[in-house]
Structures are given as structure tokens and as C-alpha cells.
Amino acid sequence: MKLSPQNRRPTKAEIARYLLRVRDAEASFMGFMRLMHPEFEWADFQLDLMRKLDAFERRRLIHPESGLIVRNLLITMPPRHAKSFISTVNFPAYFMARDPRRYVMSASYNDELAKDFGRQVRDLCSRPEARQAFPDLIVSSDSRAADTWRTESGGAYFGVGLGGTTSGRPANLLIIDDPIRAREDADSITKRNKVWSYYTSALSTRLQPELDGALPLQIVILTRWHPDDLAGRLMASEEWREGRWLHIDYPAIREVKSDVQIV
């Protein structure tokens, strides 16, 4: 628990409020976010995303049309709306905190961004607040690399740039965040084909069930730059037509409504 700038001892009331936040962090992803970032005020759509990600992790998010439990999420949002902060940095930290034996693979358009995401996730998992809420979450002392690190329970995090090696790296949770950097790259059919080929031949083949048999999860997060981007090709797939993907879309201007059942 952080002390004030005067380094005074917290009052009993402050300690009680903090312990409630720790308990809430154990109970939900939203509680985890409020424990780790107490200074933030969240917009309605961000809270909505947190609720859906929480249900997604627990396998309680239901596709409104197919009625299937959602294991594949496509999240589309404009830039600068905290999509990566919530989904690519904090959610994998929560996912691993809930079971430190889990494997997470996170892919981005280059190695530098992948390392940056990995460093942020590792730092969150190493914070004392996270350990207080999840005592079994211990980052291995041998984990010095930002893009590849492990927990003492046997779990691991792998960050890869587009085209990077995935061999020998399993994923109970696969996250693909902005595989296309900007519109210029999105306008190139060569780059779009490269992203699709890497997704189908390298990334999606890394998915494997968890130790308890729970089926793997995957999230694709991006800003739409082109109708034939990764999101567009997923939408044209047989899995999409079968209702095996859920699209969560937050436009710059939207009306908030509940469109997904959580059981």
C-alpha cells in the first residue's frame, strides 16, 4: 500500500478501503484494474470492455446469435482509446494472475512494440498489489527479457513481432494487437497477405488447451485501416459464419447498449 508524500502511516479506514480493493481484484478484471490503477476514471465503453473481458476469461461470454461460449474476440476501436492498455497489457496480467501456470503469446507489428507490451505486463505482475491479490503470481527471478519471461508456477509470456519465431511457444491465450502499423501498410496487398499468412501458419497454430482442459482463447485488437485487413479476412472465414467469433466494436461516437449475454 502506498503512503502519502509525507510518508505517514495509513489510517484504519484507508487500510480497510485498500483491502476491499484487493478483494475486488481477486473477484473481477474490473476490480483488478481499479486496484492497479486507482487514479484512473474509466469511460462507460471501457468499463463495458472490462466486463466482457472478465466474462471471456471465465468462459461465460455468450455469442448473441450462435449461443456459443466465446473463445475468439475481435475488438475494433479508434486510436487512443486505451484498447491496448486494457486488452494487451492489463488483461494478460490478470489472465496469468488467475492461474500462473498459463501461457500467453502476444503479437504486434514489430519486435520493439512486442517487447514494450511484454515489459509492461511483466511489471504489472511484479507489483506488490498484484501479489497481495494473487499470492501465487511470482515472476521468475531468471526472467530478465521483456519479450520472454516465466512465472515460478511454470507459466510463460511470449512477445513476438510480425514474422518472429513461434516454434516451441504454446499459447493458452493468443493476443494480436495492431498487426498493421498504419494506413500506408494497410494499403499494401503484400503486407496484408504477410499478416494473414503469419496468423494462419504461425500464430493460430500455437493455441493449446490449459492444464485443466479449458479450451484456448484468442483476441485480435486493431484499428480498421482497410476492408481486407486481418479483421476483414476473419469476417469472411467459415468460423465467423458459424458464430465462433464475437465482434466488439467501439466507434468514436456510439450509443451504449447491452448486446451480449453473460451467464
Backbone as CSV, one residue per row, in Angstrom:
resi,resn,N_x,N_y,N_z,CA_x,CA_y,CA_z,C_x,C_y,C_z
1,MET,0.845,-1.199,0.000,0.000,0.000,0.000,0.874,1.239,0.000
2,LYS,0.558,2.185,-0.882,1.369,3.392,-0.989,1.057,4.366,0.137
3,LEU,2.092,5.005,0.637,1.914,6.039,1.643,1.798,7.398,0.972
4,SER,1.387,8.383,1.732,1.253,9.740,1.222,2.633,10.349,1.028
5,PRO,2.718,11.502,0.335,4.015,12.155,0.165,4.714,12.443,1.486
6,GLN,3.970,12.590,2.564,4.570,12.850,3.871,5.031,11.552,4.547
7,ASN,4.816,10.418,3.846,5.241,9.106,4.347,4.566,8.761,5.679
8,ARG,3.343,9.240,5.857,2.616,8.957,7.090,2.029,7.560,7.029
9,ARG,1.676,7.043,8.194,1.022,5.747,8.250,-0.429,5.867,7.792
10,PRO,-0.917,4.907,7.014,-2.322,4.965,6.595,-3.249,4.760,7.783
11,THR,-4.406,5.353,7.706,-5.399,5.189,8.762,-6.080,3.829,8.620
12,LYS,-6.812,3.441,9.660,-7.541,2.172,9.603,-8.561,2.180,8.477
13,ALA,-9.179,3.335,8.253,-10.169,3.433,7.176,-9.502,3.249,5.814
14,GLU,-8.324,3.857,5.619,-7.601,3.710,4.364,-7.163,2.267,4.152
15,ILE,-6.715,1.617,5.212,-6.318,0.214,5.104,-7.524,-0.649,4.746
16,ALA,-8.662,-0.372,5.356,-9.873,-1.142,5.073,-10.297,-0.975,3.616
17,ARG,-10.243,0.278,3.113,-10.607,0.511,1.708,-9.650,-0.212,0.767
18,TYR,-8.372,-0.201,1.127,-7.384,-0.872,0.279,-7.625,-2.377,0.265
19,LEU,-7.896,-2.955,1.420,-8.141,-4.390,1.486,-9.389,-4.784,0.694
20,LEU,-10.365,-3.894,0.653,-11.546,-4.146,-0.179,-11.182,-4.151,-1.654
21,ARG,-10.287,-3.240,-2.055,-9.842,-3.219,-3.452,-9.070,-4.491,-3.794
22,VAL,-8.266,-4.981,-2.858,-7.544,-6.238,-3.079,-8.532,-7.384,-3.268
23,ARG,-9.559,-7.423,-2.423,-10.572,-8.467,-2.550,-11.315,-8.361,-3.875
24,ASP,-11.631,-7.138,-4.298,-12.330,-6.941,-5.570,-11.451,-7.355,-6.745
25,ALA,-10.131,-7.167,-6.621,-9.214,-7.563,-7.689,-9.218,-9.072,-7.883
26,GLU,-9.384,-9.816,-6.802,-9.484,-11.274,-6.890,-10.776,-11.684,-7.584
27,ALA,-11.799,-10.846,-7.460,-13.137,-11.230,-7.908,-13.416,-10.911,-9.367
28,SER,-12.756,-9.888,-9.941,-13.091,-9.499,-11.307,-11.961,-8.712,-11.948
29,PHE,-11.975,-8.698,-13.272,-10.983,-7.915,-14.006,-11.154,-6.429,-13.734
30,MET,-12.389,-5.974,-13.614,-12.620,-4.572,-13.294,-12.011,-4.223,-11.933
31,GLY,-12.173,-5.119,-10.964,-11.562,-4.903,-9.659,-10.049,-4.867,-9.747
32,PHE,-9.483,-5.726,-10.585,-8.034,-5.737,-10.807,-7.566,-4.402,-11.371
33,MET,-8.295,-3.880,-12.347,-7.935,-2.592,-12.947,-7.991,-1.466,-11.921
34,ARG,-8.988,-1.501,-11.063,-9.128,-0.435,-10.057,-8.060,-0.546,-8.975
35,LEU,-7.611,-1.761,-8.686,-6.522,-1.925,-7.722,-5.205,-1.421,-8.300
36,MET,-4.930,-1.792,-9.543,-3.645,-1.464,-10.148,-3.576,-0.014,-10.619
37,HIS,-4.733,0.587,-10.893,-4.752,1.962,-11.428,-5.815,2.787,-10.695
38,PRO,-5.659,3.004,-9.405,-6.705,3.696,-8.630,-6.901,5.146,-9.034
39,GLU,-5.941,5.713,-9.736,-6.031,7.115,-10.122,-6.853,7.325,-11.388
40,PHE,-7.227,6.273,-12.082,-7.912,6.402,-13.366,-9.429,6.484,-13.178
41,GLU,-10.055,7.260,-14.045,-11.508,7.261,-14.186,-11.826,6.692,-15.559
42,TRP,-12.708,5.701,-15.593,-12.939,4.976,-16.830,-14.233,5.420,-17.500
43,ALA,-14.207,5.490,-18.820,-15.404,5.791,-19.598,-16.315,4.560,-19.627
44,ASP,-17.581,4.771,-19.958,-18.543,3.671,-19.966,-18.116,2.541,-20.899
45,PHE,-17.614,2.883,-22.087,-17.253,1.835,-23.035,-16.041,1.049,-22.536
46,GLN,-15.164,1.683,-21.776,-14.011,0.971,-21.218,-14.455,0.008,-20.123
47,LEU,-15.397,0.434,-19.290,-15.949,-0.459,-18.272,-16.690,-1.628,-18.919
48,ASP,-17.384,-1.351,-20.010,-18.081,-2.398,-20.743,-17.085,-3.425,-21.274
49,LEU,-15.968,-2.952,-21.815,-14.939,-3.858,-22.315,-14.360,-4.701,-21.185
50,MET,-14.124,-4.095,-20.036,-13.592,-4.850,-18.894,-14.552,-5.953,-18.465
51,ARG,-15.846,-5.641,-18.428,-16.839,-6.652,-18.037,-16.839,-7.824,-19.023
52,LYS,-16.754,-7.513,-20.307,-16.778,-8.567,-21.314,-15.493,-9.399,-21.285
53,LEU,-14.361,-8.752,-21.057,-13.108,-9.499,-20.957,-13.110,-10.401,-19.724
54,ASP,-13.707,-9.933,-18.641,-13.808,-10.748,-17.433,-14.639,-11.999,-17.712
55,ALA,-15.783,-11.819,-18.357,-16.630,-12.967,-18.693,-15.934,-13.876,-19.709
56,PHE,-15.185,-13.294,-20.618,-14.423,-14.041,-21.623,-13.404,-14.957,-20.948
57,GLU,-12.670,-14.432,-19.977,-11.659,-15.227,-19.269,-12.295,-16.388,-18.519
58,ARG,-13.505,-16.188,-17.991,-14.206,-17.220,-17.224,-15.035,-18.143,-18.102
59,ARG,-14.976,-17.943,-19.427,-15.774,-18.725,-20.380,-17.257,-18.574,-20.101
60,ARG,-17.674,-17.337,-19.819,-19.084,-17.049,-19.563,-19.657,-16.021,-20.540
61,LEU,-18.892,-15.697,-21.558,-19.356,-14.741,-22.564,-20.035,-15.525,-23.684
62,ILE,-21.290,-15.189,-23.950,-22.093,-15.943,-24.903,-22.323,-15.133,-26.179
63,HIS,-22.108,-15.773,-27.315,-22.373,-15.113,-28.601,-23.883,-14.911,-28.743
64,PRO,-24.333,-13.682,-29.054,-25.778,-13.413,-29.070,-26.536,-14.122,-30.183
65,GLU,-25.844,-14.557,-31.239,-26.531,-15.201,-32.361,-26.358,-16.719,-32.340
66,SER,-25.137,-17.193,-32.169,-24.896,-18.644,-32.207,-25.189,-19.316,-30.876
67,GLY,-25.170,-18.548,-29.774,-25.363,-19.125,-28.457,-24.152,-19.870,-27.930
68,LEU,-23.029,-19.793,-28.656,-21.815,-20.488,-28.244,-21.044,-19.665,-27.213
69,ILE,-20.287,-20.359,-26.363,-19.356,-19.668,-25.480,-18.244,-19.084,-26.331
70,VAL,-17.955,-17.810,-26.127,-16.997,-17.103,-26.979,-15.569,-17.448,-26.575
71,ARG,-14.789,-17.906,-27.558,-13.364,-18.151,-27.342,-12.493,-17.296,-28.256
72,ASN,-13.149,-16.575,-29.172,-12.418,-15.744,-30.120,-13.055,-14.357,-30.158
73,LEU,-12.265,-13.337,-29.832,-12.762,-11.966,-29.779,-12.061,-11.109,-30.819
74,LEU,-12.838,-10.343,-31.560,-12.301,-9.283,-32.412,-12.731,-7.956,-31.802
75,ILE,-11.761,-7.131,-31.427,-12.031,-5.836,-30.803,-11.541,-4.738,-31.733
76,THR,-12.450,-3.877,-32.179,-12.070,-2.773,-33.051,-12.433,-1.454,-32.381
77,MET,-11.466,-0.541,-32.374,-11.630,0.771,-31.739,-10.765,1.776,-32.475
78,PRO,-11.100,3.057,-32.380,-10.223,4.089,-32.943,-8.933,4.180,-32.130
79,PRO,-7.905,4.844,-32.674,-6.676,5.034,-31.903,-6.919,5.867,-30.648
80,ARG,-6.045,5.684,-29.656,-6.021,6.489,-28.436,-7.275,6.330,-27.577
81,HIS,-7.827,5.127,-27.552,-8.988,4.844,-26.710,-8.680,3.782,-25.649
82,ALA,-7.397,3.516,-25.390,-6.929,2.602,-24.342,-7.208,1.135,-24.647
83,LYS,-7.395,0.796,-25.935,-7.670,-0.599,-26.261,-6.484,-1.496,-25.917
84,SER,-5.265,-1.045,-26.205,-4.087,-1.855,-25.899,-3.814,-1.876,-24.400
85,PHE,-3.992,-0.749,-23.737,-3.736,-0.671,-22.306,-4.615,-1.654,-21.539
86,ILE,-5.883,-1.726,-21.940,-6.811,-2.619,-21.247,-6.608,-4.068,-21.682
87,SER,-6.586,-4.300,-22.997,-6.674,-5.661,-23.522,-5.332,-6.353,-23.703
88,THR,-4.275,-5.605,-23.995,-2.988,-6.208,-24.324,-1.990,-6.099,-23.187
89,VAL,-2.189,-5.161,-22.263,-1.280,-5.002,-21.136,-1.903,-5.552,-19.850
90,ASN,-3.060,-5.043,-19.478,-3.646,-5.430,-18.199,-4.351,-6.790,-18.241
91,PHE,-5.053,-7.088,-19.331,-5.791,-8.357,-19.360,-4.876,-9.576,-19.296
92,PRO,-3.773,-9.643,-20.065,-2.900,-10.809,-19.905,-2.278,-10.915,-18.516
93,ALA,-2.025,-9.767,-17.861,-1.525,-9.814,-16.487,-2.572,-10.451,-15.576
94,TYR,-3.829,-10.060,-15.730,-4.925,-10.654,-14.947,-5.106,-12.126,-15.294
95,PHE,-5.008,-12.446,-16.572,-5.154,-13.828,-17.037,-4.109,-14.724,-16.384
96,MET,-2.870,-14.264,-16.313,-1.809,-15.045,-15.684,-1.935,-15.041,-14.161
97,ALA,-2.420,-13.936,-13.594,-2.613,-13.877,-12.147,-3.648,-14.901,-11.694
98,ARG,-4.670,-15.082,-12.489,-5.729,-16.042,-12.142,-5.219,-17.487,-12.143
99,ASP,-4.211,-17.753,-12.970,-3.563,-19.067,-12.976,-2.157,-18.887,-13.530
100,PRO,-1.149,-18.790,-12.668,0.226,-18.520,-13.122,0.859,-19.653,-13.930
101,ARG,0.129,-20.739,-14.146,0.633,-21.825,-14.990,0.316,-21.585,-16.462
102,ARG,-0.412,-20.534,-16.755,-0.882,-20.288,-18.107,0.223,-19.745,-19.025
103,TYR,0.003,-19.963,-20.342,0.891,-19.436,-21.370,0.153,-18.345,-22.154
104,VAL,0.836,-17.224,-22.337,0.292,-16.115,-23.118,1.262,-15.797,-24.243
105,MET,0.738,-15.643,-25.453,1.531,-15.142,-26.576,0.887,-13.871,-27.092
106,SER,1.687,-12.817,-27.238,1.190,-11.527,-27.703,2.004,-11.097,-28.923
107,ALA,1.318,-10.822,-30.032,1.985,-10.472,-31.283,1.606,-9.067,-31.717
108,SER,2.597,-8.333,-32.221,2.390,-6.968,-32.705,3.165,-6.777,-34.008
109,TYR,3.069,-5.582,-34.593,3.636,-5.393,-35.920,5.157,-5.386,-35.951
110,ASN,5.832,-5.153,-34.812,7.290,-5.279,-34.809,7.790,-5.714,-33.432
111,ASP,9.071,-6.086,-33.384,9.658,-6.606,-32.146,9.670,-5.563,-31.042
112,GLU,9.913,-4.312,-31.400,10.011,-3.258,-30.396,8.709,-3.103,-29.632
113,LEU,7.599,-3.070,-30.357,6.299,-2.944,-29.691,5.994,-4.188,-28.865
114,ALA,6.337,-5.366,-29.389,6.103,-6.605,-28.656,6.880,-6.608,-27.336
115,LYS,8.112,-6.141,-27.356,8.904,-6.067,-26.131,8.316,-5.061,-25.146
116,ASP,7.829,-3.947,-25.669,7.240,-2.931,-24.799,5.999,-3.480,-24.086
117,PHE,5.149,-4.178,-24.829,3.977,-4.799,-24.204,4.414,-5.824,-23.157
118,GLY,5.395,-6.657,-23.503,5.861,-7.679,-22.575,6.424,-7.096,-21.295
119,ARG,7.153,-6.006,-21.420,7.725,-5.341,-20.245,6.619,-4.802,-19.342
120,GLN,5.594,-4.215,-19.943,4.506,-3.669,-19.138,3.733,-4.770,-18.412
121,VAL,3.478,-5.877,-19.103,2.764,-6.986,-18.462,3.602,-7.554,-17.321
122,ARG,4.893,-7.749,-17.574,5.788,-8.280,-16.530,5.831,-7.361,-15.323
123,ASP,5.906,-6.049,-15.577,5.969,-5.094,-14.463,4.687,-5.117,-13.644
124,LEU,3.542,-5.261,-14.304,2.277,-5.364,-13.569,2.261,-6.615,-12.691
125,CYS,2.696,-7.738,-13.251,2.697,-8.984,-12.495,3.677,-8.946,-11.329
126,SER,4.669,-8.072,-11.407,5.693,-7.977,-10.362,5.329,-6.993,-9.257
127,ARG,4.272,-6.223,-9.447,3.925,-5.213,-8.450,3.367,-5.853,-7.176
128,PRO,3.657,-5.280,-6.012,3.184,-5.870,-4.750,1.667,-5.956,-4.665
129,GLU,0.949,-5.009,-5.288,-0.513,-5.073,-5.252,-1.019,-6.367,-5.903
130,ALA,-0.392,-6.727,-7.046,-0.804,-7.953,-7.730,-0.514,-9.175,-6.868
131,ARG,0.628,-9.189,-6.194,0.991,-10.300,-5.332,0.058,-10.399,-4.126
132,GLN,-0.402,-9.246,-3.624,-1.321,-9.276,-2.488,-2.663,-9.877,-2.878
133,ALA,-3.112,-9.578,-4.095,-4.379,-10.133,-4.568,-4.224,-11.584,-5.025
134,PHE,-3.062,-11.905,-5.587,-2.818,-13.239,-6.139,-1.457,-13.732,-5.645
135,PRO,-1.404,-14.308,-4.455,-0.117,-14.689,-3.844,0.700,-15.690,-4.660
136,ASP,0.049,-16.488,-5.518,0.779,-17.483,-6.303,1.451,-16.885,-7.534
137,LEU,1.154,-15.635,-7.833,1.740,-14.985,-9.007,3.143,-14.477,-8.659
138,ILE,4.150,-15.240,-9.057,5.540,-14.878,-8.787,6.316,-14.955,-10.101
139,VAL,6.809,-13.828,-10.560,7.623,-13.813,-11.775,8.993,-14.394,-11.447
140,SER,9.450,-15.315,-12.274,10.727,-15.967,-12.030,11.863,-14.946,-12.000
141,SER,12.779,-15.122,-11.074,13.926,-14.214,-10.960,14.851,-14.319,-12.159
142,ASP,14.737,-15.379,-12.930,15.553,-15.538,-14.137,14.953,-14.814,-15.332
143,SER,13.762,-14.234,-15.154,13.064,-13.588,-16.275,13.568,-12.158,-16.454
144,ARG,14.569,-12.008,-17.255,15.138,-10.685,-17.481,14.691,-10.082,-18.814
145,ALA,14.382,-10.921,-19.789,13.977,-10.418,-21.098,12.544,-9.910,-21.052
146,ALA,12.294,-8.807,-21.742,10.942,-8.239,-21.746,9.998,-9.048,-22.612
147,ASP,10.527,-9.673,-23.672,9.643,-10.365,-24.603,9.394,-11.823,-24.240
148,THR,10.215,-12.397,-23.375,10.012,-13.774,-22.934,10.345,-13.881,-21.458
149,TRP,9.349,-14.219,-20.650,9.588,-14.398,-19.221,8.607,-15.429,-18.674
150,ARG,8.924,-15.916,-17.472,8.172,-17.030,-16.910,7.756,-16.761,-15.469
151,THR,6.795,-17.519,-15.013,6.394,-17.485,-13.607,7.004,-18.686,-12.901
152,GLU,7.068,-18.624,-11.582,7.611,-19.742,-10.826,6.670,-20.942,-10.798
153,SER,5.431,-20.738,-11.258,4.474,-21.846,-11.336,4.574,-22.608,-12.647
154,GLY,5.417,-22.117,-13.574,5.598,-22.802,-14.849,4.943,-22.127,-16.029
155,GLY,4.204,-21.045,-15.814,3.612,-20.310,-16.926,4.643,-19.465,-17.640
156,ALA,4.258,-18.899,-18.761,5.208,-18.088,-19.530,4.473,-17.073,-20.388
157,TYR,5.190,-15.983,-20.690,4.702,-14.940,-21.586,5.680,-14.843,-22.752
158,PHE,5.140,-14.817,-23.968,5.954,-14.690,-25.170,5.467,-13.495,-25.986
159,GLY,6.338,-12.539,-26.234,6.019,-11.411,-27.099,6.754,-11.559,-28.414
160,VAL,6.043,-11.471,-29.519,6.655,-11.663,-30.834,6.242,-10.547,-31.780
161,GLY,7.193,-10.119,-32.604,6.887,-9.189,-33.679,6.444,-9.947,-34.914
162,LEU,5.836,-9.250,-35.850,5.335,-9.874,-37.074,6.467,-10.626,-37.779
163,GLY,6.270,-11.921,-37.991,7.282,-12.749,-38.630,8.238,-13.410,-37.671
164,GLY,8.143,-13.090,-36.371,9.032,-13.679,-35.374,8.730,-15.147,-35.126
165,THR,9.699,-15.839,-34.515,9.535,-17.264,-34.289,8.486,-17.562,-33.216
166,THR,7.685,-18.575,-33.483,6.692,-19.061,-32.513,6.943,-20.516,-32.156
167,SER,7.953,-21.116,-32.750,8.236,-22.529,-32.543,8.518,-22.814,-31.064
168,GLY,7.853,-23.836,-30.537,8.058,-24.223,-29.155,7.434,-23.292,-28.144
169,ARG,6.559,-22.400,-28.595,5.936,-21.434,-27.707,4.424,-21.623,-27.727
170,PRO,3.872,-22.320,-26.742,2.427,-22.546,-26.711,1.670,-21.312,-26.244
171,ALA,0.375,-21.302,-26.488,-0.471,-20.181,-26.077,-1.824,-20.689,-25.610
172,ASN,-2.128,-20.466,-24.332,-3.496,-20.639,-23.846,-4.318,-19.399,-24.167
173,LEU,-3.625,-18.271,-24.285,-4.232,-17.007,-24.703,-3.333,-16.395,-25.763
174,LEU,-3.892,-16.164,-26.940,-3.179,-15.500,-28.031,-3.781,-14.117,-28.228
175,ILE,-2.929,-13.086,-28.208,-3.371,-11.710,-28.438,-2.612,-11.159,-29.644
176,ILE,-3.348,-10.629,-30.591,-2.735,-9.980,-31.750,-3.202,-8.529,-31.738
177,ASP,-2.277,-7.631,-31.508,-2.606,-6.217,-31.342,-1.989,-5.395,-32.468
178,ASP,-2.831,-4.798,-33.280,-2.401,-3.938,-34.388,-1.281,-4.565,-35.218
179,PRO,-1.603,-5.643,-35.980,-0.591,-6.251,-36.839,-0.190,-5.348,-38.002
180,ILE,-1.026,-4.333,-38.307,-0.705,-3.338,-39.325,-0.456,-2.008,-38.641
181,ARG,0.672,-1.381,-38.944,1.073,-0.182,-38.219,0.229,1.033,-38.581
182,ALA,-0.077,1.221,-39.863,-0.772,2.438,-40.284,-1.405,2.205,-41.654
183,ARG,-2.110,3.206,-42.144,-2.832,3.067,-43.413,-1.904,2.724,-44.574
184,GLU,-0.716,3.289,-44.601,0.214,3.019,-45.705,0.503,1.527,-45.826
185,ASP,0.732,0.869,-44.692,0.963,-0.575,-44.721,-0.314,-1.319,-45.075
186,ALA,-1.438,-0.831,-44.581,-2.708,-1.498,-44.857,-3.069,-1.453,-46.335
187,ASP,-2.627,-0.430,-47.027,-2.915,-0.305,-48.460,-2.078,-1.250,-49.311
188,SER,-1.092,-1.910,-48.717,-0.222,-2.825,-49.458,-0.768,-4.245,-49.384
189,ILE,-1.124,-4.822,-50.552,-1.627,-6.188,-50.579,-0.549,-7.161,-50.107
190,THR,0.712,-6.824,-50.375,1.817,-7.681,-49.931,1.857,-7.770,-48.414
191,LYS,1.719,-6.626,-47.742,1.752,-6.619,-46.275,0.511,-7.288,-45.694
192,ARG,-0.640,-7.085,-46.307,-1.853,-7.731,-45.811,-1.752,-9.249,-45.930
193,ASN,-1.206,-9.710,-47.052,-1.015,-11.145,-47.236,-0.010,-11.701,-46.226
194,LYS,1.016,-10.919,-45.931,2.029,-11.353,-44.965,1.407,-11.525,-43.582
195,VAL,0.571,-10.576,-43.186,-0.097,-10.675,-41.884,-0.984,-11.907,-41.837
196,TRP,-1.776,-12.127,-42.873,-2.693,-13.262,-42.892,-1.935,-14.594,-42.880
197,SER,-0.875,-14.671,-43.664,-0.079,-15.890,-43.709,0.553,-16.179,-42.347
198,TYR,1.064,-15.145,-41.684,1.689,-15.331,-40.380,0.655,-15.758,-39.346
199,TYR,-0.538,-15.191,-39.432,-1.596,-15.563,-38.498,-1.999,-17.025,-38.683
200,THR,-2.245,-17.435,-39.911,-2.754,-18.784,-40.158,-1.685,-19.859,-40.008
201,SER,-0.435,-19.554,-40.356,0.607,-20.588,-40.353,1.421,-20.633,-39.072
202,ALA,1.511,-19.505,-38.345,2.391,-19.453,-37.173,1.642,-19.178,-35.880
203,LEU,0.815,-18.148,-35.850,0.201,-17.737,-34.590,-0.928,-18.670,-34.156
204,SER,-1.912,-18.862,-35.004,-3.083,-19.649,-34.596,-2.729,-21.105,-34.320
205,THR,-1.631,-21.592,-34.885,-1.228,-22.982,-34.657,-0.590,-23.182,-33.282
206,ARG,-0.333,-22.097,-32.552,0.281,-22.184,-31.224,-0.748,-22.399,-30.114
207,LEU,-2.021,-22.262,-30.444,-3.066,-22.384,-29.429,-3.147,-23.804,-28.894
208,GLN,-3.267,-23.917,-27.570,-3.438,-25.225,-26.959,-4.272,-25.087,-25.695
209,PRO,-4.994,-26.155,-25.288,-5.822,-26.097,-24.072,-4.974,-25.880,-22.821
210,GLU,-5.640,-25.395,-21.768,-4.965,-25.216,-20.493,-4.804,-26.563,-19.790
211,LEU,-4.084,-26.557,-18.684,-3.822,-27.801,-17.966,-5.102,-28.463,-17.470
212,ASP,-6.120,-27.645,-17.181,-7.393,-28.211,-16.714,-8.326,-28.593,-17.853
213,GLY,-7.833,-28.476,-19.099,-8.631,-28.847,-20.255,-9.414,-27.715,-20.878
214,ALA,-9.419,-26.531,-20.248,-10.147,-25.383,-20.808,-9.573,-25.021,-22.173
215,LEU,-10.451,-24.807,-23.140,-10.006,-24.507,-24.496,-9.338,-23.140,-24.564
216,PRO,-8.391,-22.968,-25.493,-7.638,-21.709,-25.570,-8.493,-20.538,-26.054
217,LEU,-8.001,-19.345,-25.776,-8.679,-18.109,-26.141,-7.783,-17.294,-27.058
218,GLN,-8.419,-16.496,-27.922,-7.630,-15.567,-28.728,-8.371,-14.245,-28.908
219,ILE,-7.575,-13.181,-28.974,-8.110,-11.828,-29.142,-7.336,-11.146,-30.271
220,VAL,-8.061,-10.573,-31.195,-7.470,-9.728,-32.233,-7.960,-8.306,-31.983
221,ILE,-7.019,-7.377,-31.820,-7.336,-5.987,-31.486,-6.729,-5.091,-32.554
222,LEU,-7.528,-4.238,-33.132,-6.953,-3.355,-34.149,-7.844,-2.161,-34.454
223,THR,-7.228,-1.196,-35.096,-7.939,-0.085,-35.722,-8.099,-0.438,-37.191
224,ARG,-9.304,-0.333,-37.718,-9.543,-0.696,-39.119,-8.956,0.346,-40.051
225,TRP,-8.054,-0.116,-40.930,-7.479,0.762,-41.942,-7.895,0.365,-43.348
226,HIS,-8.380,-0.869,-43.520,-8.659,-1.392,-44.860,-9.688,-2.512,-44.738
227,PRO,-10.626,-2.636,-45.712,-11.641,-3.703,-45.626,-11.054,-5.111,-45.751
228,ASP,-9.833,-5.212,-46.295,-9.196,-6.517,-46.476,-8.094,-6.737,-45.440
229,ASP,-8.209,-6.074,-44.283,-7.205,-6.279,-43.231,-7.476,-7.605,-42.523
230,LEU,-6.741,-7.878,-41.451,-6.918,-9.142,-40.730,-8.356,-9.301,-40.253
231,ALA,-8.952,-8.225,-39.759,-10.344,-8.299,-39.307,-11.263,-8.666,-40.461
232,GLY,-11.047,-8.031,-41.620,-11.879,-8.315,-42.783,-11.789,-9.769,-43.216
233,ARG,-10.593,-10.326,-43.176,-10.427,-11.724,-43.587,-11.026,-12.681,-42.560
234,LEU,-10.929,-12.324,-41.289,-11.587,-13.149,-40.273,-13.095,-13.139,-40.478
235,MET,-13.643,-11.962,-40.824,-15.083,-11.845,-41.022,-15.565,-12.657,-42.228
236,ALA,-14.657,-12.944,-43.146,-15.012,-13.738,-44.329,-14.786,-15.233,-44.114
237,SER,-14.344,-15.619,-42.920,-13.988,-17.011,-42.669,-15.212,-17.850,-42.302
238,GLU,-15.055,-19.165,-42.421,-16.119,-20.089,-42.049,-16.401,-20.023,-40.554
239,GLU,-15.346,-19.879,-39.747,-15.533,-19.774,-38.298,-16.412,-18.576,-37.947
240,TRP,-16.232,-17.476,-38.665,-17.046,-16.286,-38.415,-18.513,-16.580,-38.733
241,ARG,-18.749,-17.229,-39.869,-20.122,-17.537,-40.274,-20.782,-18.515,-39.309
242,GLU,-19.988,-19.346,-38.655,-20.523,-20.295,-37.689,-20.753,-19.664,-36.316
243,GLY,-20.416,-18.381,-36.169,-20.621,-17.699,-34.897,-19.571,-18.027,-33.858
244,ARG,-18.359,-18.358,-34.303,-17.278,-18.693,-33.376,-16.398,-17.498,-33.038
245,TRP,-16.692,-16.358,-33.617,-16.021,-15.104,-33.281,-17.069,-14.094,-32.826
246,LEU,-16.717,-13.309,-31.808,-17.576,-12.206,-31.376,-16.861,-10.899,-31.697
247,HIS,-17.573,-10.005,-32.358,-17.017,-8.699,-32.713,-17.485,-7.664,-31.692
248,ILE,-16.533,-7.071,-30.983,-16.825,-5.968,-30.069,-16.295,-4.703,-30.713
249,ASP,-17.194,-3.835,-31.124,-16.810,-2.637,-31.873,-17.173,-1.392,-31.073
250,TYR,-16.204,-0.519,-30.876,-16.436,0.751,-30.190,-16.063,1.882,-31.148
251,PRO,-17.042,2.413,-31.877,-16.756,3.548,-32.751,-16.492,4.816,-31.944
252,ALA,-15.973,5.838,-32.619,-15.657,7.087,-31.926,-16.911,7.702,-31.314
253,ILE,-18.069,7.544,-31.974,-19.347,8.010,-31.450,-20.297,6.827,-31.487
254,ARG,-20.857,6.464,-30.315,-21.723,5.293,-30.273,-22.787,5.456,-29.201
255,GLU,-23.836,4.643,-29.354,-24.848,4.506,-28.314,-24.553,3.227,-27.549
256,VAL,-24.452,3.327,-26.231,-24.147,2.168,-25.404,-25.401,1.323,-25.244
257,LYS,-25.280,0.024,-25.531,-26.379,-0.887,-25.329,-25.821,-2.263,-24.998
258,SER,-26.590,-3.043,-24.301,-26.160,-4.399,-23.940,-26.585,-5.347,-25.042
259,ASP,-25.615,-5.989,-25.702,-25.920,-6.864,-26.822,-25.325,-8.241,-26.648
260,VAL,-24.737,-8.525,-25.492,-24.100,-9.820,-25.278,-24.594,-10.395,-23.965
261,GLN,-24.927,-11.691,-23.973,-25.387,-12.365,-22.764,-24.198,-12.923,-21.995
262,ILE,-24.178,-12.687,-20.698,-23.163,-13.251,-19.815,-23.866,-14.151,-18.821
263,VAL,-23.388,-15.394,-18.721,-24.048,-16.362,-17.829,-23.198,-16.598,-16.595
